[in-house]
């Protein structure tokens, strides 16, 4: 019964979200896409 709480796909999405949040935070709350 050692099933992971989140699967790989969800983990990847969370990582992308965290990276975007850090990017937005660096821009002082400016929401924009990289490049």
ChimeraX commands (.cxc) that place a marker at each C-alpha (Angstrom):
marker #1 position 0.00,0.00,0.00 radius 0.5
marker #1 position 2.86,2.36,-0.80 radius 0.5
marker #1 position 1.14,4.20,-3.62 radius 0.5
marker #1 position 2.52,7.68,-4.39 radius 0.5
marker #1 position 0.12,10.50,-3.57 radius 0.5
marker #1 position 0.79,12.20,-6.90 radius 0.5
marker #1 position 1.76,10.59,-10.18 radius 0.5
marker #1 position 4.68,11.65,-12.39 radius 0.5
marker #1 position 2.56,13.81,-14.69 radius 0.5
marker #1 position 1.08,15.73,-11.76 radius 0.5
marker #1 position 4.54,16.18,-10.26 radius 0.5
marker #1 position 5.84,17.62,-13.54 radius 0.5
marker #1 position 2.90,20.04,-13.73 radius 0.5
marker #1 position 3.55,21.15,-10.15 radius 0.5
marker #1 position 7.22,21.76,-10.96 radius 0.5
marker #1 position 6.25,23.88,-13.97 radius 0.5
marker #1 position 3.80,25.85,-11.83 radius 0.5
marker #1 position 6.43,26.48,-9.17 radius 0.5
marker #1 position 8.92,27.64,-11.81 radius 0.5
marker #1 position 6.32,30.02,-13.27 radius 0.5
marker #1 position 5.52,31.38,-9.81 radius 0.5
marker #1 position 9.21,32.05,-9.18 radius 0.5
marker #1 position 9.46,33.72,-12.60 radius 0.5
marker #1 position 6.47,35.95,-11.86 radius 0.5
marker #1 position 7.82,36.72,-8.38 radius 0.5
marker #1 position 11.13,37.80,-9.90 radius 0.5
marker #1 position 9.26,40.17,-12.19 radius 0.5
marker #1 position 7.65,41.82,-9.14 radius 0.5
marker #1 position 4.20,40.43,-9.86 radius 0.5
marker #1 position 4.39,41.09,-13.61 radius 0.5
marker #1 position 2.60,38.25,-15.38 radius 0.5
marker #1 position 4.28,37.44,-18.68 radius 0.5
marker #1 position 5.50,34.49,-20.68 radius 0.5
marker #1 position 9.20,33.80,-21.09 radius 0.5
marker #1 position 10.55,34.81,-24.52 radius 0.5
marker link #1:1,2 radius 0.2
marker link #1:2,3 radius 0.2
marker link #1:3,4 radius 0.2
marker link #1:4,5 radius 0.2
marker link #1:5,6 radius 0.2
marker link #1:6,7 radius 0.2
marker link #1:7,8 radius 0.2
marker link #1:8,9 radius 0.2
marker link #1:9,10 radius 0.2
marker link #1:10,11 radius 0.2
marker link #1:11,12 radius 0.2
marker link #1:12,13 radius 0.2
marker link #1:13,14 radius 0.2
marker link #1:14,15 radius 0.2
marker link #1:15,16 radius 0.2
marker link #1:16,17 radius 0.2
marker link #1:17,18 radius 0.2
marker link #1:18,19 radius 0.2
marker link #1:19,20 radius 0.2
marker link #1:20,21 radius 0.2
marker link #1:21,22 radius 0.2
marker link #1:22,23 radius 0.2
marker link #1:23,24 radius 0.2
marker link #1:24,25 radius 0.2
marker link #1:25,26 radius 0.2
marker link #1:26,27 radius 0.2
marker link #1:27,28 radius 0.2
marker link #1:28,29 radius 0.2
marker link #1:29,30 radius 0.2
marker link #1:30,31 radius 0.2
marker link #1:31,32 radius 0.2
marker link #1:32,33 radius 0.2
marker link #1:33,34 radius 0.2
marker link #1:34,35 radius 0.2
view
